[in-house]
C-alpha cells in the first residue's frame, strides 16, 4: 500500500521508526512514567475516521525520508475518501509484521469490553 501525494509516493510501511514517531505523538504520562500509545491510539482514531490521525500517520511514515509536509498532506486529505482510507489503514496495520500482533490484541480487547456491556 502507498499514497501518491501530488506525485510523491509515500510507502505505507510501519517501521520501528514510524511506530516510535507515533508513540511520541500519542504519549501518555502517568505516575511519572511515559508510555507510547501510538498504534493503539491510531487504531481508535482510525475507527472514528479522524483525519488528524491520517495526517499524523503519513508524517510518521516519512520518519526516515520526508517527502511532503503537514500542509501538503492536509490539502491532499481534503480530496480523499477519509472513511475508505481509515479502513484501508486498519487493514494494513493488521497485515504488517511489526503491527499485526498489536492490532490483533487491541481488537480482541475491544470485543471483550463490548461483550461486557
N, C-alpha and C positions, 0 to 999 in steps of 0.2 A: 504494500500500500504506500502511496505517496500523494503529496499535494503539489499541484502546479499553481504557484502563486506568481502571476504575471511573468510566466516563463522561467521561473526559478523553481527547481524541483526540490521539495523537502521530503526526504525519505522518512517514513514513519517506522523508526527502529528505536525501541525503548532500550537504550544502552544504560550502563551504570551511570554515566554522566547525565543522561536525560532524567533518570529516576532520581538521582541526587538533586538535580535542579528543581524538580517538582517537590521533593521533600523540603527544600529550602523555602519554596514559595508557600507551602502548606505545612508550616511548623506549628506544633502545639507545645506550649510551655505549661508544665505542672510540677509543683513541688521542687522547683529549682532545676528541673531537668527539661531538656528539649527533645521532642520526638518528631521525626519527619513523617508526615502523613500524606505524602504526595499522591500515591496511587489510590489509596482509599478515598481521599478527598476528591480526586479526579473522577473516580467511578460515581460517587454520589452526584457531583455536579454534571457529569455527562448524562446521567439518568434524568436530570432535570432540564437537559438541553440548554445549559448555561453557556452562552458564547464566550464569557470571560475565560472559562477553563479551556476552551478550544484555543484561544489566543495563547494562554499560558503553556499549553501542551506544545504548540508549534514553536514557541520560544525555547522550551526545554529540549525539543528535538534538535535544535541547532546549537547545542552547547559547544560542540567542537568546531562548528563551521557556520557562522551566522551569514545567512543569505538575504533575509528580509527582517525588517524591524517591526515594532509593535503597530505603528500607524499603518503600514502597508498591509499587515495581517488583518487589522481591524477593517480597513476598507474592503479587502477581499472577502472577509466573512459576511459582510452585508449582502454580498451577491450569492451566497451559498445557502443550501438547504441544511440548516442547523440541526434539525431533528435527524436527518439521514446521516449527517457527518458524526453526530454524537453516537448513534447506534453503530456505525462502522468502526469508530474508535473503541467502543466497548468490546466489540467482536475481536478487533485486532489485539487489544490488551489481553484477551483470553487465549490468544494463539501464541504470543511471543514467549520465548524461553524464559526471560527474566521476570515476566509479569504474570504468566498464566496461573502459577500456584497461588499468588496473592488474590487474583480475581476469583478463582475457584473458591477459596476460603471466604472471601468477602461476600460472594453470592450465597454461600451456604449459611453464613451468619445472618444475612438479610432474610432468607427463607425461614430460618429458625425463629428469629424475632417476630416475623409476620405471623407465624403459626401460633404464637403465644397469645396474640391479640384476638 
